[in-house]
Every structure is written in structure tokens, then in C-alpha cells.
Amino acid sequence: MYSATTSAARPAPRTACSRRQDVNQICIAGVVQGLAEALYFAQKAELDIEKLVAAISKGGAQSWQMENRYKTMVAGKFDFGFADYRRS
């Protein structure tokens, strides 16, 4: 008979701190996805990206991601280090 206590490795329990980090990553991932989609749309609409970001980054769309990542996103670079290899 199979026992639930076989030698299968069990992951360590998640702490409150690591759960907060998970929540942060979910929030940031949503911002990054929305920003990438918006910039792609702007490129396809042939808008001036520099003028666009200057205009919308002062209002409700403002974010750290926009200020610091829009140029790399427009260049097609999306490796922002979200992978957490500790969980693999």
C-alpha cells in the first residue's frame, strides 16, 4: 500500500515574507504586461513614444516600470529578472 510519508521531498513551508514577495511579483507582473501591451499598441499606431511617455507618465499611468523600462521594452528587451529559480 502506498504511504503518504514516502521519501518524496516536501518543499519548506512558505513564510509570511515570501508570501508578500509573491504578492509583489503578481502586482508588478500585471503592470509590466499592461505597459508592454500599451507600448506595442503605440508603436503599431506609429505614435512618438518619447512624447507619449512624457505625457502619460505624469498622470495615473505613471509607474517606476514606465520610467525605467519603456526604452528597453520598445527595443524588444523584456528580461527583467522575474524568474525565481529557488522554487524550481
C-alpha positions as CSV (number, residue, x, y, z in Angstrom):
1,M,0.0,0.0,0.0
2,Y,1.3,3.5,-0.8
3,S,2.1,5.7,2.1
4,A,1.9,9.5,2.1
5,T,5.1,9.5,4.1
6,T,7.2,8.0,1.4
7,S,10.6,9.7,0.7
8,A,9.1,12.3,-1.7
9,A,10.7,15.6,-0.9
10,R,8.4,18.2,0.5
11,P,9.0,21.9,0.0
12,A,9.7,24.1,3.0
13,P,6.6,26.0,4.2
14,R,6.2,29.5,2.8
15,T,6.8,32.3,5.3
16,A,4.8,35.5,5.5
17,C,7.7,37.4,4.0
18,S,7.9,35.1,1.0
19,R,4.1,35.4,0.6
20,R,4.5,39.2,0.5
21,Q,7.1,38.8,-2.2
22,D,4.7,36.6,-4.2
23,V,2.0,39.3,-4.0
24,N,4.6,41.9,-5.0
25,Q,5.6,39.9,-8.1
26,I,2.0,39.4,-9.1
27,C,1.3,43.1,-8.9
28,I,4.5,44.0,-10.9
29,A,3.8,41.4,-13.5
30,G,0.4,43.0,-14.2
31,V,2.0,46.4,-14.5
32,V,4.7,45.1,-16.8
33,Q,2.2,43.2,-19.0
34,G,-0.1,46.3,-19.3
35,L,2.9,48.6,-20.1
36,A,4.2,46.2,-22.7
37,E,0.8,45.9,-24.4
38,A,0.3,49.7,-24.4
39,L,3.7,50.4,-25.9
40,Y,3.2,47.8,-28.6
41,F,-0.1,49.4,-29.4
42,A,1.6,52.8,-29.5
43,Q,4.3,51.5,-31.9
44,K,1.7,50.0,-34.2
45,A,-0.2,53.3,-34.2
46,E,3.1,55.0,-35.1
47,L,2.9,57.3,-32.1
48,D,6.0,59.2,-30.9
49,I,6.9,57.0,-27.9
50,E,9.1,59.7,-26.2
51,K,6.3,62.3,-26.4
52,L,3.7,59.7,-25.4
53,V,5.6,58.6,-22.3
54,A,6.4,62.2,-21.4
55,A,2.6,63.0,-21.5
56,I,1.2,59.9,-19.7
57,S,3.9,59.4,-17.1
58,K,2.7,62.4,-15.2
59,G,-0.8,61.1,-14.6
60,G,-2.5,57.9,-13.4
61,A,-0.4,55.7,-15.8
62,Q,2.9,56.8,-14.1
63,S,4.9,53.9,-12.6
64,W,8.5,53.0,-11.9
65,Q,8.3,50.4,-14.6
66,M,7.3,53.0,-17.2
67,E,10.0,55.5,-16.2
68,N,12.8,52.9,-16.1
69,R,11.7,50.2,-18.6
70,Y,9.9,51.8,-21.5
71,K,13.0,52.2,-23.6
72,T,14.1,48.6,-23.3
73,M,10.5,47.4,-24.0
74,V,10.3,49.5,-27.1
75,A,13.6,47.9,-28.2
76,G,12.1,44.4,-27.6
77,K,14.1,43.6,-24.5
78,F,11.9,42.0,-21.8
79,D,14.4,40.1,-19.5
80,F,13.6,41.9,-16.2
81,G,14.6,39.2,-13.8
82,F,11.2,37.9,-12.7
83,A,12.3,34.2,-12.6
84,D,12.6,32.9,-9.1
85,Y,14.9,29.9,-9.6
86,R,14.7,29.0,-5.9
87,R,11.3,27.4,-6.5
88,S,12.3,25.1,-9.4
